[in-house]
Amino acid sequence: AVLLCSNFVVSLIKDIIPSKVRIPSYIVIIAGFVTMVDLLMNAYVHDLHKVLGLFIPLIVVNCMILGRAESFASSNTPFKSIVDGLGVGLGFTFALFILGGVREILGSGSILNFTIFPESFSPAIAMILPPGAFIALGFILFGYNYIEDKRSGGQESQTKEHCAVD
């Protein structure tokens, strides 16, 4: 079902997705369908869902790995590919630590059992729930883009030019 639906959606939008964001876009589409199947299995065939457990979400991780292999390793030397794999892996791990840290601080007011805020702080419970990851990611990307904008002297980003759909 995931492959059928993903292929259908990708074929519908392939001409409007800029080449620079093609692979991440496809990963998001596949991740969306994998998540839908995971939720449906949890709701309607819970025993099977318990047996499969972590394997369904691992499809998304494998998709990201295959996407990176297709976009970089397939067109570079083995040494560059190893360095890229190490760098991307460490970068992804760092991003997960930052994302988890932001969610933990805002969702519980502490990190590693060290209280950050005074007792009057009311934690944002939504931050420790799955949607909180998207909210935190939005804040992190906002901060990153703000810093990049300040560092570049306020010049307009080239993103519009690269992501424009003709």
FIZA-90271 format. One record per residue (C-alpha): residue number from 1; residue in three letters; x, y, z. Coordinates in steps of 0.02 Angstrom, whole numbers. Example, Ala and Ser with C-alpha at 12.3 -4.5 7.8 and 13.67 -1.06 7.14 Angstrom:
BEGIN
SITE; num; residu; x; y; z
SITE; 1; ALA; 615; -225; 390
SITE; 2; SER; 684; -53; 357
***
This chain:
BEGIN
SITE; num; residu; x; y; z
SITE; 1; ALA; 0; 0; 0
SITE; 2; VAL; 142; 120; 41
SITE; 3; LEU; 230; 90; -124
SITE; 4; LEU; 68; 100; -223
SITE; 5; CYS; 13; 265; -143
SITE; 6; SER; 187; 341; -143
SITE; 7; ASN; 215; 301; -326
SITE; 8; PHE; 46; 375; -370
SITE; 9; VAL; 76; 539; -277
SITE; 10; VAL; 256; 555; -339
SITE; 11; SER; 199; 529; -519
SITE; 12; LEU; 67; 666; -496
SITE; 13; ILE; 188; 797; -428
SITE; 14; LYS; 354; 749; -508
SITE; 15; ASP; 347; 892; -633
SITE; 16; ILE; 317; 1027; -503
SITE; 17; ILE; 449; 972; -376
SITE; 18; PRO; 614; 1066; -402
SITE; 19; SER; 762; 950; -426
SITE; 20; LYS; 851; 1023; -274
SITE; 21; VAL; 714; 962; -156
SITE; 22; ARG; 660; 808; -253
SITE; 23; ILE; 730; 675; -136
SITE; 24; PRO; 676; 759; 28
SITE; 25; SER; 503; 784; -46
SITE; 26; TYR; 490; 601; -93
SITE; 27; ILE; 550; 550; 81
SITE; 28; VAL; 413; 657; 160
SITE; 29; ILE; 282; 577; 46
SITE; 30; ILE; 342; 401; 89
SITE; 31; ALA; 354; 444; 274
SITE; 32; GLY; 176; 508; 270
SITE; 33; PHE; 108; 348; 195
SITE; 34; VAL; 214; 240; 312
SITE; 35; THR; 143; 337; 460
SITE; 36; MET; -34; 314; 396
SITE; 37; VAL; -8; 126; 378
SITE; 38; ASP; 71; 120; 551
SITE; 39; LEU; -78; 211; 629
SITE; 40; LEU; -205; 105; 535
SITE; 41; MET; -118; -55; 589
SITE; 42; ASN; -114; 6; 769
SITE; 43; ALA; -301; 41; 761
SITE; 44; TYR; -364; -111; 666
SITE; 45; VAL; -235; -251; 682
SITE; 46; HIS; -155; -206; 847
SITE; 47; ASP; -80; -379; 878
SITE; 48; LEU; 13; -373; 712
SITE; 49; HIS; 65; -194; 749
SITE; 50; LYS; 140; -250; 916
SITE; 51; VAL; 237; -389; 829
SITE; 52; LEU; 305; -274; 693
SITE; 53; GLY; 340; -137; 820
SITE; 54; LEU; 486; -31; 766
SITE; 55; PHE; 505; -107; 593
SITE; 56; ILE; 373; 2; 510
SITE; 57; PRO; 452; 169; 562
SITE; 58; LEU; 622; 99; 509
SITE; 59; ILE; 558; 105; 330
SITE; 60; VAL; 568; 294; 340
SITE; 61; VAL; 747; 288; 405
SITE; 62; ASN; 795; 168; 266
SITE; 63; CYS; 714; 285; 142
SITE; 64; MET; 822; 429; 204
SITE; 65; ILE; 979; 321; 192
SITE; 66; LEU; 936; 266; 16
SITE; 67; GLY; 898; 445; -32
SITE; 68; ARG; 1068; 503; 27
SITE; 69; ALA; 1154; 358; -61
SITE; 70; GLU; 1065; 402; -223
SITE; 71; SER; 1102; 587; -211
SITE; 72; PHE; 1285; 581; -156
SITE; 73; ALA; 1368; 411; -146
SITE; 74; SER; 1313; 355; -318
SITE; 75; SER; 1410; 498; -399
SITE; 76; ASN; 1565; 516; -288
SITE; 77; THR; 1721; 420; -240
SITE; 78; PRO; 1719; 293; -98
SITE; 79; PHE; 1823; 407; 14
SITE; 80; LYS; 1710; 558; -13
SITE; 81; SER; 1559; 446; 15
SITE; 82; ILE; 1630; 382; 181
SITE; 83; VAL; 1667; 559; 239
SITE; 84; ASP; 1494; 614; 183
SITE; 85; GLY; 1412; 468; 272
SITE; 86; LEU; 1505; 508; 432
SITE; 87; GLY; 1465; 693; 420
SITE; 88; VAL; 1281; 668; 380
SITE; 89; GLY; 1265; 536; 516
SITE; 90; LEU; 1344; 648; 647
SITE; 91; GLY; 1243; 796; 586
SITE; 92; PHE; 1082; 697; 597
SITE; 93; THR; 1128; 639; 773
SITE; 94; PHE; 1168; 818; 825
SITE; 95; ALA; 1002; 879; 752
SITE; 96; LEU; 907; 745; 849
SITE; 97; PHE; 996; 796; 1011
SITE; 98; ILE; 953; 979; 983
SITE; 99; LEU; 772; 939; 937
SITE; 100; GLY; 753; 823; 1087
SITE; 101; GLY; 833; 951; 1202
SITE; 102; VAL; 718; 1091; 1147
SITE; 103; ARG; 566; 979; 1167
SITE; 104; GLU; 622; 919; 1339
SITE; 105; ILE; 659; 1094; 1403
SITE; 106; LEU; 495; 1169; 1341
SITE; 107; GLY; 391; 1014; 1380
SITE; 108; SER; 452; 979; 1555
SITE; 109; GLY; 557; 1129; 1606
SITE; 110; SER; 708; 1020; 1636
SITE; 111; ILE; 845; 926; 1547
SITE; 112; LEU; 932; 771; 1613
SITE; 113; ASN; 833; 795; 1774
SITE; 114; PHE; 907; 968; 1801
SITE; 115; THR; 771; 1098; 1824
SITE; 116; ILE; 796; 1243; 1705
SITE; 117; PHE; 647; 1355; 1745
SITE; 118; PRO; 575; 1412; 1912
SITE; 119; GLU; 430; 1316; 1988
SITE; 120; SER; 310; 1447; 1922
SITE; 121; PHE; 350; 1387; 1745
SITE; 122; SER; 206; 1298; 1663
SITE; 123; PRO; 276; 1171; 1538
SITE; 124; ALA; 203; 1159; 1364
SITE; 125; ILE; 143; 979; 1369
SITE; 126; ALA; 115; 981; 1181
SITE; 127; MET; 304; 989; 1159
SITE; 128; ILE; 328; 813; 1226
SITE; 129; LEU; 193; 743; 1111
SITE; 130; PRO; 229; 698; 928
SITE; 131; PRO; 164; 865; 859
SITE; 132; GLY; 288; 952; 973
SITE; 133; ALA; 429; 887; 865
SITE; 134; PHE; 361; 984; 716
SITE; 135; ILE; 335; 1140; 822
SITE; 136; ALA; 512; 1128; 892
SITE; 137; LEU; 583; 1096; 718
SITE; 138; GLY; 493; 1252; 656
SITE; 139; PHE; 571; 1357; 795
SITE; 140; ILE; 743; 1284; 763
SITE; 141; LEU; 731; 1317; 576
SITE; 142; PHE; 668; 1493; 610
SITE; 143; GLY; 819; 1525; 722
SITE; 144; TYR; 939; 1450; 596
SITE; 145; ASN; 867; 1553; 453
SITE; 146; TYR; 869; 1710; 560
SITE; 147; ILE; 1054; 1685; 602
SITE; 148; GLU; 1096; 1646; 421
SITE; 149; ASP; 1004; 1802; 364
SITE; 150; LYS; 1099; 1910; 489
SITE; 151; ARG; 1264; 1829; 441
SITE; 152; SER; 1236; 1860; 256
SITE; 153; GLY; 1201; 2043; 290
SITE; 154; GLY; 1016; 2031; 254
SITE; 155; GLN; 1042; 1990; 71
SITE; 156; GLU; 896; 1895; -3
SITE; 157; SER; 921; 1709; 4
SITE; 158; GLN; 952; 1612; -155
SITE; 159; THR; 823; 1486; -97
SITE; 160; LYS; 684; 1571; -194
SITE; 161; GLU; 787; 1560; -351
SITE; 162; HIS; 829; 1376; -326
SITE; 163; CYS; 656; 1323; -273
SITE; 164; ALA; 554; 1423; -397
SITE; 165; VAL; 429; 1321; -494
SITE; 166; ASP; 417; 1375; -675
***
